[in-house]
Amino acid sequence: MPPLEVWHRIVREGDLSALDGLLAEDVVFHSPIVHTPQRGKALATLYLTGAFQVLAGEGFRYVREVVGPRDAVLEFEAPVEGIHVNGVDMIRWNERGQIVDFKVMVRPLKAIQLMHRRMAELLERMKGAGPA
């Protein structure tokens, strides 16, 4: 299955376990709220899981896609705590169909501030929980 189809299925069904096969071991995740790129499957999974928990819900939807042979830009919208979050997921995958680079950009400023607060709280809880 093409990587973009897998990603859409993950988002639609909320089955984050499928990230393990979709993300390359050396994937790089670029967060809108963390200065440095997060390298490796474990960190990318952690951040994508957190973002999913913050953004996913009844109102999350992709509103536009620009797709190339090995990359895509997906514009999304989601209401979070009464704030309209607008952003893009910029995704690049390798010849094996695994995501090697995932960049999230968010606007407006209120949305970034909200995401920063919610993600910081969530990541602290997730990191504190440690491995199962």
N, C-alpha and C positions, 0 to 999 in steps of 0.2 A: 504494500500500500504506500503511495507517495507520502512524504513526510508532512505536507500541508494537510492532507486528509486525516492523518493520524492526529495531528495537533488539534484540528477542529473536532474530532471525535473525543479527545481528552477534555476539551473545553465543554462540549455539549453534554457528555456523560459524567464528567467529574471524576473520571478514573485516572488519578494521578500515578498509579502504578505503571501505566504505559510509558511514563517518562523514561524509565530505565532503558528501554530499548530504543527510544527516540533520540536521546541525548548522547553525543559522542563523549568518550572518557575525558577528552581535553576541551570540552565546550567552555566558552567564555560567556558569562552573563553580565550585561551592563544595566545596572539599576538606575532609575532616575533620582534616587535618593542617596546612593553611595558613590563616593568619588572614584574608588578604584574598581576595576573590573574584577568580577568574582570568577575564579578559574577552577574548572573541574566539575564533574558530574554531581558530586555531593552538594557543593555550594549552589550550583545552578538549580538543582532540585529543591533545595531549601528555600531559595528566593522565589522560584516559580510556585511552590506550594503556598508560601505566604501571600504572594500576590493573588493567587487564585482565591484564597480564603477572604481576602479583603475586597476584591473586585467582583468575584462571581456571585451570581444571584439572578433574580428574576429580570433585572434591568440590563445586565451585561449583554452587549451585542457588538459584533463586527459590522461596520457600516460601509467599509470600502476595502478592496484588496488590489494591490499591484503585484503581479507575480512574474518572476523571471525563471530561467532554467534551474537555478540553484538558490534563489532567494525570493523573499516576499516581504512586503510592507502591508500590515493589516491595521487599519484604523479602527479603534473601538470607542465605545461610549458606555458609561455605567454611572448610575446614581449611587453615591455613597454618603450616608449621613446628610442627605439633602443637598449635596454638592454634585454638580454635573462634572464628572471626570471624563476628559477626552484625551486620547493618547494613541500611540502607534506601537506595535510590536514589529521590530525589524528582525527577520529570521533568515539565517543562511545555513545551508546544509551541504554535506559532502557528497561524494559520488555514491556512497553506501546508503544515502537517505537519512543520515543522522545529523541532527542539528549541531553545528560547530560554533555558532555565534547567535546570541539572542539579546537584542537591545530594546529596552522599553523607554519611551519618552512620554511624558504626561504634561498636560496643561489644564487649566490655568494655575496660577500661583496658589490659590486656595486649595486646589486639588493636590498639588505637590506637598503642601504643608500637611494636609490630612493624610495622604499616603505615607509620609515620613513618620508621623505619629503612630498610625495604625501598624505599619510594618515593623517599626522599632519594638513596639509592645509585643507583637506576635512573634518576631524572631527571637526575642529574649525568652519567651515562654517555650518556643520550640527548641532552642539551644539548651535551655535548662532541663528539658525533658530527657535529653541524651538519647542514645540508641535504645531501641526496645529490646 
